[in-house]
Amino acid sequence: MHRKSWNLALLNVLGGVAVLASYLHGLATESARNGSIWGGIPSEWQSFYTVSMIAAAIGYFPFTHFFLRCVDPEGSRFAGDRGFDTVLVCYALVLIPSALWLPLTLAMLRAPSAALWLAIRVDLALVAVGTLGLLTAAITIRPQPPSALARSLAIAGLLAFALQTVVLDAIVWPAYYPY
């Protein structure tokens, strides 16, 4: 495996552990158990959100497999002439803020402030930017990887991930949050 692919794998392992740890810790709190983290999302929408979260989590695997195993880190170009480092940056934009979102939200529930609300909005926007960057990379990759199926599955996974992170998390959830 190429060094940059190893870097992506390491970023996913460390970032994934951080995201999962933040969620495990956060979901053990009273605010998570009583539903406060939903903000003002109507209860009838919460099941759609849950299905979307599951689809996004499942979708993460094919697009990560694609970037790890099907993309040549040296020869591939994205969105014109951008190299594989762009993919690494996009993953960092997804994983690092994702690990921070729930702790920031729980802090906001304990002691609401304009600064925390801004931090949450920036956090969610960074995840959205990273997601859109990965989607752009998968769509615009040149030369085309040998596996059209892997690329198609990656794009499908990224579309599910984008529905959650760009639309529901970065746009809808803040619009319904009671701050």
N, C-alpha and C positions, 0 to 999 in steps of 0.2 A: 504494500500500500504506500502511496506517495506521502511525503511528509505533511503536505497541506491537508490531505485526507485524514491523517492521524490527528492533526490539530483540530479538524472538525469533529472527529470522534471524541477526542478529549473534551472539547467544548460542550458536546452533547451530554457526555457522562457527568461532568461537573455541574453544568447548568441544569441538567435534568434532575440531579440529586437535590440541588438547591431549590428548584421549583417544587418538587415533591415534598421536601422537608418543610417548606413554607406552608404548603397546603395542609400537610398532616398536623403541623403545629396550629395553624389557623383554624382548621375545622374542629379542633378540640376545645376551642373557646366558646364561651356562652353566646357571643355575638353571632357566631356561625350556626350554633345549634338553634338559636331562636329566630334565625332568618334575617337578622338585621343587615347582613352583607348584601342582601338582595336590593337594598335601598327601596325605591318606589316601584320596582318592576311588578306589574300586576301578577297576582298569583296564577291566573290562567295562562300567562306567558312562561312561567317558570319551568314547566315540563318541556316546552320547546327549547328553552335555553339548555336544559339538561341534555336533551337529545343532541343539540348542536355541540355542546362540550364534548360529548362522547365521540361524535363524528370528527370533530377537530383533533381529538387525541388519537383516534385511529388513523386519520389522515396524515398525521405527523410521521408515521412510520414509512409510507411509500415515498414521500418526498425526501426524507432524510436518507433512505436507502439509495434513492436516485443520485443525490449529491455526493454521497459517500462512495458508492460502488460503480456508478454508471458514467460519471463525469470525469474527464481527464483534467486534473487541476492545472496542468501546464498549457495544454493546447486549447482549452475551451475559453470562449469569450461570451460575455453577457451584455445585453443592452448596449450594443456597439462594441466597444473595445475594452470593457471592464474585465478584469481577471478574477480568479477564484477567491482572492482576498475579499472581494465584494460579498461573496456567499458567507464567508466567515463573519464579516461585520454584521450582515443581516441576521445570522443566527444569534450573535451576541445581543443584538437589539431585541430579539424575541425572548431569549432565555433570561438575561439579567433582569430586565424590568418585570418579566413574569414572576420571578422569584420575589420581587419587592412589592407587587400589587397587594396581596392579601395582608402583609404586615402594615403597609401604609393605610389600607382601608380599616383595619382594626384600630390603628392609632387614631384615625379620623372619627371612628365611632366613640372612642373613649374621650377624646378632647378635640372637637371640631375646630378647624382653623382654615383660613384662606390659604395659608402656605401649604398645608397638607392636601387641601383640595386641588391646588395647582400641581403639586407633586404627583398626585394620582392621575390627573389628566395628562400630564407630560409622560408619565409612565405608560399609560395605555396608548398614547399616540406613538411612542417609540416602538412598542410591540407591533402596532399597525404598520408603521413604516418598514420595519424588518420583514413582516409578512408580505407586504406588497413588493418589497425588493426581491424576496425569494420567488414569488410568483412571476415577476418580470424576468428573473434569471432563468427559470424553467421554460418560460415561453420563448425567450429570445436566444437561447443557447446556440452557439455556432462553434464548430460544426455540430450537426445533429448527432447525438449519441447513437450507437448501434441499436439500442433497445427502444423502439417506439412505444412499446407497451409500458416499460418502466417510466418513460417520460409522461405518457398519458395518465398513468396512475399517480405520478407526482403532481401533475397539474390538478387532477381531481382532488387529491388530498389537500393541496394548497387552497383550492376553492372552498372546501369545507372549513379549513383552518382560518381563511380570510373572513368567511361569514361570521365566525365566532369572534375573532380578534379585532377585525376592522369594523364590522357593522354592529354586532351586539355589544362588544366590550368597549370600544372606543367611542361609539356614537350613541347607541341606545341607552346603555346602563347609566352613563353620566347625565343624560337628559332626564332620567327618572330618579336620580339620586336626590334625596331630600335636603341637600345643603343649599 
